[in-house]
């Protein structure tokens, strides 16, 4: 697939990104990527660590022009980088912060070239592997997931069609996106970088974190505008009391939203909130407007089926942009091949006193409590007197442990009420809002040990 067929003259002339208040076209980005590609090694494994969304895109396209597939890791920690690449394809890092520690991995600082050539094109074969995303590690060690150019095209086309149907818009062309999610994450890559590159939208180059910065970034962009975010970031934004401009679309993913938070979002931001369900392995799978329904509808061409397995039923998605049948990590209530309700992670099911629940279900209700800014249940490794003792860690400065348990009591069965509620300043979340199982375990053990020492236990 060449630039001439993928990007016509009108597409090349449209705005791809906003950076420092200036509009940058797709043609400019391709030309700058072609110029930067000349600086890259002829062989090797590029690892794209750029935080600036435009420079991330420029670096990714430059590597493509070199015929190289970029790795997009879940974090930029040196020990993560040392696990990437192999002797035949040694890794090199693409960074936009010259001070970034890459742990000895050779690095190239990505910057917009001062001089670019004219008429640069992007030629990518439809079946070329163009990106390698890594799973977040929230359910185990990060695993590489390669993505093909034609599959990404199909995925973004299906996402755009789903958004248009839910928004009742004819097109998403000209939609301007602010994203709080890193571009290396599957959701951030698809719903900001690719939705602009392949779907006709445009993204802001930044990744604002603080509520005031998010509000400022949104206000800079012309309408229609969108906020691509996560439940954790969204909740913090609404709790901040920041003055927010109207937002035509709020897109959320990585964890289910409560109906209350969804309604608050639509009221405060004056636009529609849509959730995306997916995973790094399959990409985006389904969408819903949460204030209208709790049922998810698959994106065009995708089908879900139940399959019996040794450990119980599992659910498989295939068709459309999913190149081969892919297991999902969640338990579903399957209504038909295109519609389902989400019940929780398949691997976070817990059994207490003969009853079954999931940590995801418990976390959902914990974070619904008014006054809980953030929270997570943790299941300790040990069992005392034959009893599993769940612990809840909460950021809730205005609530006591007794009040939190009282609020949970009508929402969850008594067997799953936490034996301890521990107040903390923050939880060890990644930039996407997720917490890896190992990070939560380390945090829990450290926090409980400190709390017990203070109490003289």
Buried (B, 14 or more C-beta within 10 A) or exposed (E): BEBEEBBEEEBBEBBBBBBEEEBBBBBBBBBBBBBBBEEBEEEBBBBBBBBBBBBBBBBBBBBBBBEBBBBBBBBBEEEBBEEBBEEEBBBBBBBBBEEBBBEEBEBBBBBBBEEBEEEBBBEBEEEBEBBBBBBBBBBEEBEEBEBBBBBBBBBBBBBBBBBEEBBEBEEBBBBBBBBBBBBBBBBBBBBBBBBBBBBBBBBBBBBBEEBEBBBBBBEBBEBBBBBBBBBBBBBBBBEBEBEBBEBBBBBBBBBBBBBEBBBBBBEBBEBBBBBBBBBBBBBBBBBBBBBEEEBBBBBBBBBBEEEEEEEEEBBBBBBBBBBEEBBBBBBBEBEEBBBBBBBBBBBBBBEBEEEEBBBBBBBBBBBBBEBBBBBBBBBBEEEEEEEBBBBBBBBBEEBEBEBBBEBBEEBBEEBBBBEBBBBBEEBBBBBBBBBBBEBBBEBBEEBBEEBEEEEEE
